[in-house]
Amino acid sequence: MSDLGPLCFGFLVARLAWLGLSLGEVVVLRVPGEGVLEFEGFVREVEPRLRRALVSRYGFHDGREATAVALAWGFENWERVSAMENPAGYLYRVACSRARPRKQRPLFDPPAGTEPVVEPALGGALGELSENQRVAVVLTFGFDWTLDEVAVFTGTSVSTVNTHRRRGLAKLQRSLGVDLT
């Protein structure tokens, strides 16, 4: 087990738990150390951006779960994923595909007992946007991503991201009764 780094080992345990198994119930095959180290570096670089994109699309809990599922899938298929031109974008699509059966709108209510940092009605208004509009608005305005970064990450064109962002912002302004012109 020593050639599995702590980060990759954690993904393995999470994946087994998701499958309803424990380490005692399976034989863990050793993965060559070089690939594991390469994957750990990839995770350190990509995970925060992947998590932000998925949390903005699916909400806090489902977005984090989708991130874990996508990274676990990436670990299982690392040889294939590492050869891709845009592995982070591919894992974003994997997460979206795996999360698809759950058609629940995310809730963006602030935790109980805290003062809202933003407009209190913003969570509900974001929940009314389409997934694509919400991703474009949250990543560009909330996390200061460029249109190019969002386009590459989501696998769409810059003009499509800009359209989703413009329409989402207009819908938010109408929902919140705010005029920014």
C-alpha positions as CSV (number, residue, x, y, z in Angstrom):
1,M,0.0,0.0,0.0
2,S,3.0,2.3,0.4
3,D,3.2,3.2,-3.3
4,L,-0.3,4.8,-3.1
5,G,0.1,8.4,-1.9
6,P,-2.3,9.6,0.8
7,L,-4.3,11.7,-1.7
8,C,-4.8,8.8,-4.1
9,F,-5.4,6.4,-1.3
10,G,-8.2,8.7,0.0
11,F,-9.8,8.6,-3.5
12,L,-9.6,4.8,-3.5
13,V,-11.3,4.5,-0.1
14,A,-14.0,7.1,-1.1
15,R,-14.6,5.2,-4.4
16,L,-14.9,1.9,-2.5
17,A,-17.3,3.4,0.0
18,W,-19.4,4.8,-2.8
19,L,-19.5,1.2,-4.2
20,G,-20.5,-0.1,-0.7
21,L,-17.2,-1.9,-0.2
22,S,-14.4,-1.6,2.3
23,L,-10.7,-2.3,2.0
24,G,-11.1,-5.5,3.8
25,E,-13.6,-6.8,1.2
26,V,-11.4,-6.2,-1.9
27,V,-7.9,-7.0,-3.0
28,V,-6.1,-3.7,-3.7
29,L,-3.8,-3.9,-6.7
30,R,-0.6,-1.8,-6.5
31,V,-0.4,1.0,-9.0
32,P,3.0,1.9,-10.4
33,G,4.3,4.8,-8.2
34,E,5.2,7.1,-11.1
35,G,1.6,7.3,-12.4
36,V,0.3,7.9,-8.9
37,L,2.7,10.8,-8.3
38,E,1.7,12.2,-11.7
39,F,-2.0,11.9,-10.8
40,E,-1.4,13.5,-7.4
41,G,0.2,16.5,-9.1
42,F,-2.7,16.7,-11.6
43,V,-5.2,16.6,-8.7
44,R,-3.5,19.4,-6.8
45,E,-3.6,21.6,-9.9
46,V,-7.1,20.7,-11.2
47,E,-9.2,19.9,-8.2
48,P,-9.9,23.4,-6.9
49,R,-11.0,24.6,-10.4
50,L,-13.0,21.5,-11.1
51,R,-14.7,21.7,-7.7
52,R,-15.6,25.4,-8.1
53,A,-17.1,24.7,-11.6
54,L,-19.1,21.7,-10.3
55,V,-20.3,23.5,-7.1
56,S,-21.5,26.4,-9.2
57,R,-23.4,24.0,-11.4
58,Y,-24.9,21.5,-8.8
59,G,-24.7,23.3,-5.5
60,F,-22.3,22.6,-2.6
61,H,-22.9,19.0,-1.7
62,D,-23.7,17.6,-5.1
63,G,-20.9,19.6,-6.7
64,R,-18.3,18.2,-4.2
65,E,-19.6,14.7,-4.7
66,A,-19.4,15.1,-8.5
67,T,-15.8,16.3,-8.1
68,A,-14.9,13.2,-6.0
69,V,-16.6,10.9,-8.5
70,A,-14.9,12.5,-11.5
71,L,-11.5,12.4,-9.8
72,A,-12.0,8.8,-8.8
73,W,-12.9,8.0,-12.4
74,G,-9.8,9.9,-13.5
75,F,-7.7,7.8,-11.1
76,E,-9.1,4.6,-12.4
77,N,-8.6,5.7,-16.0
78,W,-5.4,7.7,-15.5
79,E,-3.5,6.3,-18.4
80,R,-6.3,7.3,-20.8
81,V,-7.0,10.7,-19.1
82,S,-3.3,11.8,-18.9
83,A,-3.0,11.5,-22.7
84,M,-5.9,13.9,-23.4
85,E,-5.4,17.4,-24.6
86,N,-7.9,18.8,-21.9
87,P,-8.1,16.3,-19.1
88,A,-9.7,18.7,-16.7
89,G,-12.5,19.5,-19.2
90,Y,-13.0,15.9,-19.8
91,L,-13.4,15.2,-16.1
92,Y,-15.8,18.1,-15.9
93,R,-17.9,16.3,-18.5
94,V,-17.6,13.0,-16.7
95,A,-18.9,14.6,-13.5
96,C,-21.8,16.2,-15.4
97,S,-22.7,12.8,-16.9
98,R,-22.5,11.0,-13.6
99,A,-24.6,13.7,-11.9
100,R,-27.2,13.8,-14.6
101,P,-29.8,11.4,-13.0
102,R,-30.3,13.8,-10.1
103,K,-32.4,16.6,-11.5
104,Q,-32.6,18.5,-8.2
105,R,-32.0,22.3,-8.2
106,P,-29.2,23.2,-5.8
107,L,-30.1,25.3,-2.8
108,F,-27.9,28.3,-2.1
109,D,-29.3,29.2,1.4
110,P,-26.8,30.6,3.8
111,P,-25.9,28.4,6.8
112,A,-28.2,29.0,9.8
113,G,-27.0,31.6,12.3
114,T,-24.7,33.6,10.0
115,E,-25.1,36.9,8.4
116,P,-25.5,36.8,4.6
117,V,-22.4,38.0,2.8
118,V,-24.4,38.7,-0.3
119,E,-28.0,39.6,-1.3
120,P,-30.2,37.2,0.7
121,A,-32.4,36.4,-2.3
122,L,-29.3,35.6,-4.5
123,G,-29.4,31.9,-3.7
124,G,-33.0,31.5,-4.9
125,A,-32.4,33.6,-7.9
126,L,-29.3,31.6,-8.9
127,G,-31.4,28.4,-8.5
128,E,-33.8,29.8,-11.1
129,L,-31.1,30.0,-13.8
130,S,-30.4,27.2,-16.1
131,E,-27.3,25.1,-15.2
132,N,-25.3,26.7,-18.1
133,Q,-26.3,30.2,-17.1
134,R,-25.5,29.6,-13.4
135,V,-22.0,28.1,-14.3
136,A,-21.2,31.1,-16.5
137,V,-22.4,33.7,-14.0
138,V,-20.9,32.2,-10.9
139,L,-17.5,31.4,-12.4
140,T,-17.0,34.7,-14.2
141,F,-18.4,37.0,-11.5
142,G,-18.0,34.9,-8.4
143,F,-14.6,33.4,-9.1
144,D,-13.2,35.9,-11.6
145,W,-12.7,33.4,-14.4
146,T,-12.3,34.7,-17.9
147,L,-14.7,33.8,-20.6
148,D,-11.9,31.8,-22.2
149,E,-11.2,29.8,-19.1
150,V,-14.9,28.9,-18.7
151,A,-15.2,28.0,-22.4
152,V,-12.2,25.7,-22.2
153,F,-13.3,24.1,-19.0
154,T,-16.9,23.5,-20.1
155,G,-16.0,22.5,-23.7
156,T,-18.1,25.3,-25.3
157,S,-17.2,28.4,-27.3
158,V,-16.5,31.8,-25.8
159,S,-19.6,33.2,-27.5
160,T,-21.8,30.5,-25.9
161,V,-20.4,31.2,-22.5
162,N,-20.9,35.0,-23.0
163,T,-24.5,34.4,-24.1
164,H,-25.2,32.3,-21.1
165,R,-23.6,34.8,-18.8
166,R,-25.4,37.8,-20.4
167,R,-28.8,36.0,-20.2
168,G,-28.2,34.7,-16.7
169,L,-27.2,38.2,-15.5
170,A,-30.3,39.7,-17.1
171,K,-32.5,37.1,-15.4
172,L,-30.8,37.7,-12.0
173,Q,-31.4,41.5,-12.4
174,R,-35.1,40.9,-13.1
175,S,-35.5,38.4,-10.3
176,L,-33.7,40.7,-7.8
177,G,-35.3,43.9,-9.1
178,V,-31.9,45.4,-9.7
179,D,-31.0,47.7,-12.6
180,L,-27.3,48.0,-13.3
181,T,-27.6,50.2,-16.4
